[in-house]
Amino acid sequence: MKKILISLLLGTLIGNNVNAQTKSISKDEIRKNSISFNLLGTATYVGFSYERLIAQRISVEVGLGLVGIGLGITAYPFKRVEKKQFNPFIGIKTTLNTRLSGGEKSITYVPLGITYFTKKNLSVSFDLGPAYQINYSPIGKVIPSVLENYPNSELGVYGNLKLSFHI
């Protein structure tokens, strides 16, 4: 019985000591990790992304969507990321996807956008920017005469609408 009590006492003391060493997050501090629901962006057409704030003004993102994957980096050049404020941003993002009707393409774009960080660990983001698209293969049925035109590229506009949950 003594061994059990001593073990419980030591376990409690060690557990409290380890717990005291972890950094607590204040109510006003932005949580560094977020899971997002995306329309376009790094998650291609529709999907989810994981984003990590690696510095006060820089975040990195990995997306997984219905038909592809993506990566991105975002910079908030004007002010530090804080709750209850709008933050303009610029970045570079790229996606690689397979179209539902066949064909593969990649899109790299420079998003110019704005994010609003709420006090409830949510954020809403919208961006739009110039895009460079490379079409690696045609959509639909592949005809040999069409293949000679691939890969091809085009300039356009791409964007993202994102709802994030900071964890």
C-alpha positions in Angstrom: 0.0 0.0 0.0 2.9 2.4 0.8 4.4 1.7 -2.6 1.2 2.6 -4.3 0.8 5.9 -2.4 4.5 6.8 -3.0 4.1 6.0 -6.7 0.9 8.2 -6.9 2.6 11.1 -5.0 5.7 10.9 -7.3 3.6 10.6 -10.4 1.5 13.7 -9.4 4.6 15.8 -8.6 6.4 14.8 -11.8 3.3 15.3 -13.8 2.8 18.8 -12.4 6.4 19.7 -13.0 6.3 18.6 -16.6 3.0 20.4 -17.1 4.4 23.6 -15.6 7.2 23.6 -18.2 4.8 23.8 -21.2 4.2 27.3 -22.6 0.7 28.5 -22.0 -1.1 30.5 -24.7 -2.7 33.8 -23.6 -6.2 34.7 -24.7 -5.1 37.3 -27.2 -2.2 35.3 -28.7 -2.8 33.6 -32.1 -2.5 29.9 -32.1 0.3 28.9 -34.6 -1.5 25.9 -36.2 -4.6 25.9 -38.2 -6.8 23.5 -40.2 -8.7 25.2 -43.1 -11.5 24.5 -45.5 -10.6 25.9 -48.9 -12.2 26.8 -52.2 -9.4 26.9 -54.8 -6.0 27.8 -53.3 -3.5 25.2 -52.2 -6.2 22.6 -51.9 -7.0 22.8 -55.6 -10.8 23.1 -56.2 -12.2 22.1 -52.8 -10.3 20.7 -49.9 -8.4 21.2 -46.6 -5.1 22.6 -45.7 -2.8 22.7 -42.7 -1.1 26.1 -42.0 1.7 26.9 -39.5 2.6 30.4 -38.4 6.4 30.0 -38.3 7.2 33.6 -37.4 5.1 36.7 -36.4 4.6 37.6 -40.1 5.2 34.3 -42.0 3.2 31.1 -42.5 3.6 28.0 -44.5 0.8 25.8 -45.8 0.2 22.3 -47.2 -3.1 21.6 -48.9 -5.0 18.4 -49.9 -8.0 18.7 -52.2 -10.5 16.8 -54.1 -8.2 16.4 -57.1 -4.7 17.5 -56.0 -2.2 18.8 -53.5 -0.5 22.2 -52.9 2.1 24.2 -51.0 2.4 27.8 -50.1 4.1 30.5 -48.1 2.5 33.7 -46.9 4.0 36.9 -45.6 2.1 39.6 -43.6 4.4 42.6 -44.4 2.5 45.5 -42.7 1.8 44.2 -39.2 2.1 41.3 -36.9 -0.6 38.7 -36.9 -3.0 39.3 -34.0 -6.6 38.6 -33.1 -9.4 41.0 -34.0 -7.8 42.6 -36.9 -7.5 42.5 -40.7 -4.1 41.5 -42.1 -3.1 42.1 -45.7 -0.7 39.5 -47.1 1.3 38.4 -50.2 2.7 35.0 -50.9 3.5 32.3 -53.4 1.4 29.2 -53.7 1.4 26.2 -56.1 -0.9 23.3 -56.8 -0.6 20.1 -58.8 -3.9 18.5 -59.7 -5.5 15.9 -61.9 -8.8 16.9 -63.5 -11.8 14.7 -63.0 -12.2 14.4 -66.8 -8.5 13.6 -67.3 -5.5 15.8 -67.7 -3.0 17.1 -65.3 -2.0 20.7 -64.6 -0.1 22.8 -62.1 -0.9 26.4 -61.1 1.6 28.7 -59.4 0.2 32.1 -58.3 1.1 35.2 -56.3 -1.8 35.8 -53.9 -2.6 39.3 -52.8 -5.2 39.1 -50.1 -6.6 39.8 -46.7 -7.2 37.7 -43.6 -9.4 38.6 -40.6 -8.4 36.9 -37.4 -11.3 36.6 -34.9 -11.0 36.5 -31.1 -12.5 32.9 -31.2 -9.6 31.2 -32.9 -11.1 31.4 -36.4 -10.0 33.3 -39.5 -11.4 34.1 -42.9 -9.2 34.7 -45.8 -9.6 35.8 -49.4 -6.9 36.3 -52.0 -6.5 36.8 -55.8 -3.5 37.1 -57.9 -1.7 36.5 -61.2 -1.2 32.8 -62.0 1.0 30.7 -64.3 -0.7 27.4 -65.3 1.1 24.5 -67.0 -1.2 21.9 -68.7 0.7 18.6 -68.8 -1.9 16.6 -70.6 -5.3 17.2 -72.3 -8.7 17.0 -70.7 -10.9 14.0 -71.7 -10.1 11.4 -74.4 -6.5 11.6 -75.6 -6.1 11.8 -79.4 -2.6 11.5 -80.7 -2.9 14.7 -82.8 -3.7 16.7 -79.7 -0.8 15.4 -77.7 1.7 17.4 -79.8 0.3 20.6 -78.2 1.3 19.4 -74.6 2.6 20.5 -72.3 1.5 24.1 -72.8 1.2 27.0 -70.5 -1.0 30.1 -70.0 -1.3 33.1 -67.8 -4.4 33.8 -65.8 -5.9 34.7 -62.4 -6.3 32.3 -59.4 -7.4 32.8 -55.9 -8.6 31.3 -52.6 -11.4 31.5 -50.1 -10.5 30.0 -46.8 -12.1 29.4 -43.4 -9.5 28.4 -40.8 -9.8 26.9 -37.3 -6.7 27.7 -35.2 -5.6 24.8 -32.9 
